[in-house]
Amino acid sequence: MKYMVKLEKGVYLANWRGDPGRTLKIDSAKKFKNRKAAKKSITESRKFRPFPKAEIIEISN
């Protein structure tokens, strides 16, 4: 199982630089190997913006 982070409605954490890197395309969202890594990325993202509705989404490989 892999995971990705939905920062807010229709906005996903992306695998590029930014504050944090974001994308509207689900296919461009960053994939994480485990839930712990995804949770850590939310913590890091919140250093820039609050993202109160950020959530981890489980995806199939």
ZABAVO-945003 format. One record per atom (N, C-alpha, C, O, CB): x, y, z; residue number from 1. Coordinates in steps of 0.2 Angstrom, whole numbers, padded with zeros to 4 digits. Glycine has a CB too. Example, Ala and Ser with C-alpha at 12.3 -4.5 7.8 and 13.67 -1.06 7.14 Angstrom:
! ZABAVO-945003
+-------+-------+-------+-----+
:     x :     y :     z : num :
+-------+-------+-------+-----+
:  0066 : -0028 :  0039 :   1 :
:  0062 : -0022 :  0039 :   1 :
:  0066 : -0016 :  0039 :   1 :
:  0071 : -0017 :  0042 :   1 :
:  0057 : -0022 :  0045 :   1 :
:  0064 : -0011 :  0035 :   2 :
:  0068 : -0005 :  0036 :   2 :
:  0064 :  0000 :  0039 :   2 :
:  0067 :  0006 :  0040 :   2 :
:  0070 : -0003 :  0029 :   2 :
+-------+-------+-------+-----+
This chain:
! ZABAVO-945003
+-------+-------+-------+-----+
:     x :     y :     z : num :
+-------+-------+-------+-----+
:  0004 : -0006 :  0000 :   1 :
:  0000 :  0000 :  0000 :   1 :
:  0004 :  0006 :  0000 :   1 :
:  0010 :  0006 :  0003 :   1 :
: -0005 :  0000 :  0006 :   1 :
:  0002 :  0011 : -0004 :   2 :
:  0006 :  0018 : -0004 :   2 :
:  0001 :  0023 : -0001 :   2 :
: -0005 :  0022 : -0001 :   2 :
:  0009 :  0019 : -0011 :   2 :
:  0003 :  0029 :  0000 :   3 :
:  0000 :  0035 :  0003 :   3 :
:  0001 :  0041 : -0001 :   3 :
:  0007 :  0042 : -0004 :   3 :
:  0001 :  0035 :  0010 :   3 :
: -0004 :  0046 : -0001 :   4 :
: -0002 :  0053 : -0003 :   4 :
: -0006 :  0057 :  0002 :   4 :
: -0010 :  0055 :  0006 :   4 :
: -0005 :  0054 : -0011 :   4 :
: -0004 :  0064 :  0001 :   5 :
: -0007 :  0069 :  0006 :   5 :
: -0011 :  0074 :  0002 :   5 :
: -0009 :  0077 : -0003 :   5 :
: -0001 :  0072 :  0009 :   5 :
: -0017 :  0074 :  0004 :   6 :
: -0022 :  0079 :  0002 :   6 :
: -0022 :  0085 :  0007 :   6 :
: -0024 :  0084 :  0012 :   6 :
: -0029 :  0076 :  0001 :   6 :
: -0019 :  0091 :  0004 :   7 :
: -0018 :  0096 :  0009 :   7 :
: -0025 :  0100 :  0010 :   7 :
: -0026 :  0102 :  0016 :   7 :
: -0013 :  0101 :  0006 :   7 :
: -0029 :  0101 :  0005 :   8 :
: -0035 :  0104 :  0006 :   8 :
: -0039 :  0101 :  0000 :   8 :
: -0037 :  0098 : -0005 :   8 :
: -0035 :  0112 :  0006 :   8 :
: -0045 :  0103 : -0001 :   9 :
: -0050 :  0101 : -0006 :   9 :
: -0047 :  0102 : -0013 :   9 :
: -0046 :  0108 : -0015 :   9 :
: -0057 :  0104 : -0006 :   9 :
: -0045 :  0096 : -0017 :  10 :
: -0043 :  0097 : -0023 :  10 :
: -0035 :  0099 : -0024 :  10 :
: -0033 :  0100 : -0029 :  10 :
: -0046 :  0102 : -0027 :  10 :
: -0032 :  0099 : -0018 :  11 :
: -0025 :  0101 : -0018 :  11 :
: -0020 :  0095 : -0015 :  11 :
: -0022 :  0093 : -0009 :  11 :
: -0023 :  0108 : -0015 :  11 :
: -0015 :  0093 : -0018 :  12 :
: -0011 :  0087 : -0016 :  12 :
: -0004 :  0089 : -0015 :  12 :
: -0002 :  0094 : -0019 :  12 :
: -0012 :  0081 : -0021 :  12 :
: -0001 :  0086 : -0011 :  13 :
:  0007 :  0087 : -0010 :  13 :
:  0010 :  0085 : -0016 :  13 :
:  0009 :  0079 : -0018 :  13 :
:  0009 :  0084 : -0003 :  13 :
:  0015 :  0089 : -0019 :  14 :
:  0018 :  0087 : -0025 :  14 :
:  0026 :  0085 : -0023 :  14 :
:  0028 :  0087 : -0018 :  14 :
:  0017 :  0092 : -0031 :  14 :
:  0029 :  0082 : -0028 :  15 :
:  0036 :  0080 : -0027 :  15 :
:  0041 :  0086 : -0030 :  15 :
:  0045 :  0084 : -0034 :  15 :
:  0037 :  0074 : -0030 :  15 :
:  0039 :  0092 : -0029 :  16 :
:  0044 :  0097 : -0031 :  16 :
:  0044 :  0103 : -0026 :  16 :
:  0040 :  0103 : -0021 :  16 :
:  0041 :  0100 : -0038 :  16 :
:  0048 :  0108 : -0027 :  17 :
:  0049 :  0113 : -0022 :  17 :
:  0043 :  0118 : -0022 :  17 :
:  0040 :  0119 : -0027 :  17 :
:  0056 :  0117 : -0024 :  17 :
:  0042 :  0121 : -0016 :  18 :
:  0037 :  0125 : -0015 :  18 :
:  0036 :  0127 : -0008 :  18 :
:  0041 :  0125 : -0004 :  18 :
:  0030 :  0123 : -0018 :  18 :
:  0031 :  0129 : -0006 :  19 :
:  0030 :  0131 :  0001 :  19 :
:  0023 :  0128 :  0004 :  19 :
:  0019 :  0132 :  0006 :  19 :
:  0030 :  0138 :  0002 :  19 :
:  0022 :  0122 :  0003 :  20 :
:  0026 :  0116 :  0000 :  20 :
:  0024 :  0115 : -0007 :  20 :
:  0019 :  0119 : -0010 :  20 :
:  0025 :  0110 :  0004 :  20 :
:  0027 :  0111 : -0011 :  21 :
:  0025 :  0110 : -0018 :  21 :
:  0018 :  0107 : -0018 :  21 :
:  0017 :  0102 : -0014 :  21 :
:  0030 :  0105 : -0021 :  21 :
:  0014 :  0109 : -0022 :  22 :
:  0007 :  0107 : -0023 :  22 :
:  0005 :  0106 : -0030 :  22 :
:  0008 :  0109 : -0034 :  22 :
:  0002 :  0112 : -0019 :  22 :
:  0000 :  0102 : -0031 :  23 :
: -0003 :  0101 : -0037 :  23 :
: -0010 :  0100 : -0037 :  23 :
: -0013 :  0098 : -0032 :  23 :
:  0000 :  0095 : -0040 :  23 :
: -0014 :  0101 : -0042 :  24 :
: -0021 :  0100 : -0043 :  24 :
: -0022 :  0093 : -0046 :  24 :
: -0028 :  0091 : -0046 :  24 :
: -0024 :  0106 : -0047 :  24 :
: -0017 :  0091 : -0049 :  25 :
: -0018 :  0084 : -0053 :  25 :
: -0016 :  0078 : -0048 :  25 :
: -0010 :  0078 : -0046 :  25 :
: -0013 :  0084 : -0059 :  25 :
: -0021 :  0074 : -0047 :  26 :
: -0020 :  0068 : -0042 :  26 :
: -0014 :  0064 : -0045 :  26 :
: -0011 :  0061 : -0041 :  26 :
: -0026 :  0064 : -0042 :  26 :
: -0013 :  0063 : -0052 :  27 :
: -0008 :  0059 : -0055 :  27 :
: -0001 :  0062 : -0053 :  27 :
:  0004 :  0058 : -0054 :  27 :
: -0009 :  0059 : -0062 :  27 :
: -0001 :  0068 : -0052 :  28 :
:  0006 :  0072 : -0050 :  28 :
:  0007 :  0072 : -0043 :  28 :
:  0013 :  0074 : -0041 :  28 :
:  0006 :  0079 : -0053 :  28 :
:  0003 :  0069 : -0039 :  29 :
:  0004 :  0069 : -0031 :  29 :
:  0010 :  0065 : -0029 :  29 :
:  0011 :  0060 : -0032 :  29 :
: -0003 :  0067 : -0028 :  29 :
:  0013 :  0067 : -0024 :  30 :
:  0019 :  0063 : -0022 :  30 :
:  0016 :  0057 : -0018 :  30 :
:  0011 :  0057 : -0014 :  30 :
:  0023 :  0067 : -0017 :  30 :
:  0019 :  0051 : -0020 :  31 :
:  0018 :  0045 : -0016 :  31 :
:  0022 :  0043 : -0011 :  31 :
:  0028 :  0044 : -0012 :  31 :
:  0017 :  0039 : -0022 :  31 :
:  0020 :  0041 : -0005 :  32 :
:  0024 :  0039 :  0000 :  32 :
:  0023 :  0031 :  0002 :  32 :
:  0018 :  0028 :  0000 :  32 :
:  0022 :  0043 :  0007 :  32 :
:  0029 :  0028 :  0004 :  33 :
:  0029 :  0021 :  0005 :  33 :
:  0025 :  0019 :  0011 :  33 :
:  0023 :  0013 :  0012 :  33 :
:  0036 :  0019 :  0005 :  33 :
:  0025 :  0024 :  0016 :  34 :
:  0021 :  0022 :  0022 :  34 :
:  0018 :  0028 :  0025 :  34 :
:  0019 :  0034 :  0023 :  34 :
:  0026 :  0019 :  0027 :  34 :
:  0013 :  0027 :  0030 :  35 :
:  0009 :  0032 :  0033 :  35 :
:  0013 :  0037 :  0037 :  35 :
:  0012 :  0043 :  0037 :  35 :
:  0004 :  0029 :  0037 :  35 :
:  0019 :  0034 :  0040 :  36 :
:  0023 :  0038 :  0044 :  36 :
:  0026 :  0044 :  0040 :  36 :
:  0027 :  0050 :  0042 :  36 :
:  0028 :  0034 :  0048 :  36 :
:  0029 :  0042 :  0034 :  37 :
:  0032 :  0047 :  0030 :  37 :
:  0027 :  0052 :  0027 :  37 :
:  0028 :  0058 :  0027 :  37 :
:  0035 :  0043 :  0024 :  37 :
:  0021 :  0050 :  0026 :  38 :
:  0016 :  0055 :  0024 :  38 :
:  0014 :  0059 :  0030 :  38 :
:  0013 :  0065 :  0028 :  38 :
:  0009 :  0051 :  0022 :  38 :
:  0013 :  0057 :  0036 :  39 :
:  0012 :  0061 :  0041 :  39 :
:  0017 :  0066 :  0043 :  39 :
:  0016 :  0072 :  0044 :  39 :
:  0011 :  0057 :  0048 :  39 :
:  0024 :  0064 :  0042 :  40 :
:  0029 :  0069 :  0043 :  40 :
:  0029 :  0074 :  0038 :  40 :
:  0030 :  0080 :  0039 :  40 :
:  0036 :  0065 :  0042 :  40 :
:  0027 :  0073 :  0031 :  41 :
:  0026 :  0078 :  0026 :  41 :
:  0021 :  0083 :  0028 :  41 :
:  0022 :  0089 :  0026 :  41 :
:  0025 :  0075 :  0019 :  41 :
:  0016 :  0081 :  0031 :  42 :
:  0010 :  0086 :  0033 :  42 :
:  0013 :  0090 :  0039 :  42 :
:  0012 :  0096 :  0039 :  42 :
:  0004 :  0082 :  0036 :  42 :
:  0017 :  0087 :  0043 :  43 :
:  0020 :  0091 :  0049 :  43 :
:  0025 :  0097 :  0045 :  43 :
:  0025 :  0102 :  0047 :  43 :
:  0024 :  0087 :  0053 :  43 :
:  0029 :  0094 :  0041 :  44 :
:  0033 :  0099 :  0037 :  44 :
:  0030 :  0104 :  0033 :  44 :
:  0032 :  0110 :  0033 :  44 :
:  0038 :  0095 :  0032 :  44 :
:  0024 :  0103 :  0030 :  45 :
:  0020 :  0107 :  0026 :  45 :
:  0017 :  0113 :  0031 :  45 :
:  0016 :  0118 :  0029 :  45 :
:  0015 :  0104 :  0022 :  45 :
:  0015 :  0111 :  0037 :  46 :
:  0012 :  0115 :  0041 :  46 :
:  0017 :  0120 :  0044 :  46 :
:  0015 :  0125 :  0048 :  46 :
:  0009 :  0112 :  0047 :  46 :
:  0023 :  0120 :  0043 :  47 :
:  0028 :  0125 :  0044 :  47 :
:  0027 :  0131 :  0040 :  47 :
:  0029 :  0137 :  0042 :  47 :
:  0035 :  0123 :  0044 :  47 :
:  0024 :  0130 :  0034 :  48 :
:  0023 :  0136 :  0029 :  48 :
:  0015 :  0138 :  0029 :  48 :
:  0014 :  0144 :  0029 :  48 :
:  0024 :  0133 :  0022 :  48 :
:  0011 :  0134 :  0030 :  49 :
:  0003 :  0135 :  0030 :  49 :
:  0000 :  0131 :  0035 :  49 :
:  0002 :  0125 :  0036 :  49 :
:  0000 :  0135 :  0023 :  49 :
: -0006 :  0132 :  0038 :  50 :
: -0009 :  0128 :  0043 :  50 :
: -0012 :  0122 :  0040 :  50 :
: -0012 :  0117 :  0044 :  50 :
: -0014 :  0132 :  0046 :  50 :
: -0015 :  0122 :  0034 :  51 :
: -0018 :  0116 :  0031 :  51 :
: -0022 :  0112 :  0036 :  51 :
: -0020 :  0106 :  0038 :  51 :
: -0013 :  0111 :  0028 :  51 :
: -0027 :  0115 :  0039 :  52 :
: -0031 :  0112 :  0045 :  52 :
: -0035 :  0105 :  0042 :  52 :
: -0036 :  0101 :  0047 :  52 :
: -0036 :  0116 :  0048 :  52 :
: -0036 :  0105 :  0036 :  53 :
: -0040 :  0099 :  0034 :  53 :
: -0035 :  0094 :  0030 :  53 :
: -0038 :  0089 :  0026 :  53 :
: -0045 :  0101 :  0029 :  53 :
: -0029 :  0094 :  0031 :  54 :
: -0024 :  0090 :  0028 :  54 :
: -0026 :  0082 :  0030 :  54 :
: -0027 :  0081 :  0036 :  54 :
: -0017 :  0091 :  0029 :  54 :
: -0025 :  0078 :  0025 :  55 :
: -0027 :  0071 :  0027 :  55 :
: -0022 :  0066 :  0022 :  55 :
: -0020 :  0068 :  0017 :  55 :
: -0034 :  0069 :  0026 :  55 :
: -0021 :  0060 :  0025 :  56 :
: -0018 :  0055 :  0022 :  56 :
: -0022 :  0051 :  0018 :  56 :
: -0027 :  0048 :  0021 :  56 :
: -0013 :  0051 :  0026 :  56 :
: -0021 :  0049 :  0012 :  57 :
: -0025 :  0045 :  0007 :  57 :
: -0022 :  0039 :  0006 :  57 :
: -0016 :  0039 :  0003 :  57 :
: -0028 :  0049 :  0001 :  57 :
: -0025 :  0033 :  0007 :  58 :
: -0022 :  0027 :  0005 :  58 :
: -0023 :  0025 : -0002 :  58 :
: -0029 :  0026 : -0004 :  58 :
: -0025 :  0021 :  0010 :  58 :
: -0018 :  0023 : -0006 :  59 :
: -0019 :  0022 : -0013 :  59 :
: -0016 :  0015 : -0014 :  59 :
: -0012 :  0012 : -0011 :  59 :
: -0016 :  0027 : -0017 :  59 :
: -0018 :  0012 : -0020 :  60 :
: -0016 :  0005 : -0021 :  60 :
: -0009 :  0006 : -0025 :  60 :
: -0008 :  0012 : -0028 :  60 :
: -0021 :  0001 : -0026 :  60 :
: -0005 :  0001 : -0025 :  61 :
:  0001 :  0002 : -0029 :  61 :
:  0000 :  0003 : -0036 :  61 :
:  0005 :  0003 : -0040 :  61 :
:  0006 : -0004 : -0027 :  61 :
+-------+-------+-------+-----+
